[in-house]
Amino acid sequence: MELEIDKIEEKWENLMVSLEQMIGKRPDDLNAVLFLIGVQELGKGHRFFTKEEKQDLMHIAICKVLSFSGIYELEGLDQEGWPHWKLVQQLPFVNTVEQEKLLKAHVIEYFEQEVW
């Protein structure tokens, strides 16, 4: 999955506009979008989440989007219905800017394949 940085930013902006129309508020940043993906993947709808659960939701989202590159694989659900992932391929060594680019590209792919 190689998207040029200009294409990523253009598609990211389009995604932000679509999400704003869908949820009535523009997500603040990548973390907000990852949180939304985590809630979607958990599949329990809108409810109050503890701080720890919010961190878990972000982890679920990161694992889900990075699964498109084969980095994570779904192991299954626990007794409470929370997905658990295992690392099957080492994460590429990237700096913060490259990490954000990689996550944005995979988030875009997630919405193109799983949502729209």
C-alpha positions in Angstrom: 0.0 0.0 0.0 1.9 3.0 -1.3 0.2 6.3 -1.4 2.0 9.5 -2.1 1.9 11.9 0.7 -0.1 14.4 -1.4 -2.7 11.7 -2.1 -2.8 10.7 1.5 -3.5 14.3 2.6 -6.1 14.8 -0.1 -7.9 11.5 0.8 -7.5 12.3 4.5 -9.3 15.6 4.1 -12.1 14.0 2.1 -12.4 11.4 4.9 -12.6 14.2 7.5 -15.4 15.9 5.5 -17.3 12.6 5.2 -17.0 11.8 8.9 -18.1 15.3 9.8 -21.2 14.8 7.7 -21.8 11.4 9.2 -21.3 12.2 12.9 -22.0 15.9 13.0 -18.6 16.9 14.2 -15.2 17.0 12.5 -12.8 14.6 14.3 -10.0 16.6 16.0 -7.1 14.4 14.8 -5.9 10.9 13.9 -6.5 9.7 17.5 -10.1 10.7 17.3 -10.6 8.7 14.1 -8.8 5.7 15.6 -11.2 5.9 18.6 -14.2 5.8 16.2 -12.7 2.8 14.4 -12.2 1.1 17.8 -15.8 1.7 18.8 -16.9 0.4 15.4 -14.7 -2.8 15.7 -15.9 -3.5 19.2 -19.5 -3.4 17.9 -21.2 -2.5 21.2 -22.5 0.9 20.1 -22.2 4.2 21.8 -21.7 4.1 25.5 -19.4 5.5 28.2 -15.9 4.1 28.1 -13.4 4.3 30.9 -9.9 5.8 30.2 -8.5 2.3 30.1 -11.2 1.2 27.7 -10.5 4.2 25.5 -6.8 3.2 25.3 -7.9 -0.4 24.5 -10.2 0.9 21.7 -7.3 2.8 20.2 -5.2 -0.3 20.3 -8.0 -2.3 18.6 -8.1 0.3 15.8 -4.4 0.4 15.3 -4.3 -3.4 15.1 -7.2 -3.5 12.7 -5.9 -1.0 10.3 -2.3 -2.4 10.4 -3.9 -5.9 9.7 -4.3 -4.7 6.1 -0.5 -5.0 5.8 -0.3 -8.3 7.6 1.3 -6.7 10.7 -1.4 -7.9 13.1 -3.8 -10.8 12.9 -7.1 -11.2 14.8 -6.8 -14.0 17.4 -10.4 -13.8 18.5 -12.8 -12.3 21.0 -12.6 -12.6 24.7 -15.6 -13.5 26.9 -16.7 -9.9 26.9 -16.6 -9.6 23.2 -13.4 -7.5 23.0 -11.1 -8.4 20.0 -7.6 -9.5 20.7 -4.8 -9.2 18.1 -1.4 -10.8 17.8 1.7 -9.2 16.2 2.7 -11.4 13.2 5.2 -9.1 11.5 7.5 -6.6 13.1 6.4 -3.0 12.7 8.6 -1.1 10.2 11.0 1.3 11.9 9.6 4.7 11.1 9.8 8.1 12.6 6.8 9.9 14.0 5.9 11.6 10.7 6.2 8.3 8.8 4.2 6.5 11.5 1.4 9.0 11.1 1.5 8.7 7.3 1.4 4.9 7.6 -1.6 5.0 10.0 -3.5 7.6 7.9 -3.0 5.5 4.8 -4.3 2.4 6.5 -7.2 4.3 8.1 -8.2 5.5 4.6 -8.0 2.0 3.4 -10.2 0.8 6.3 -12.9 3.3 5.4 -12.7 2.4 1.7 -12.9 -1.3 2.3 -14.9 -1.7 5.5 -17.3 1.3 5.7 -18.1 3.0 2.4 
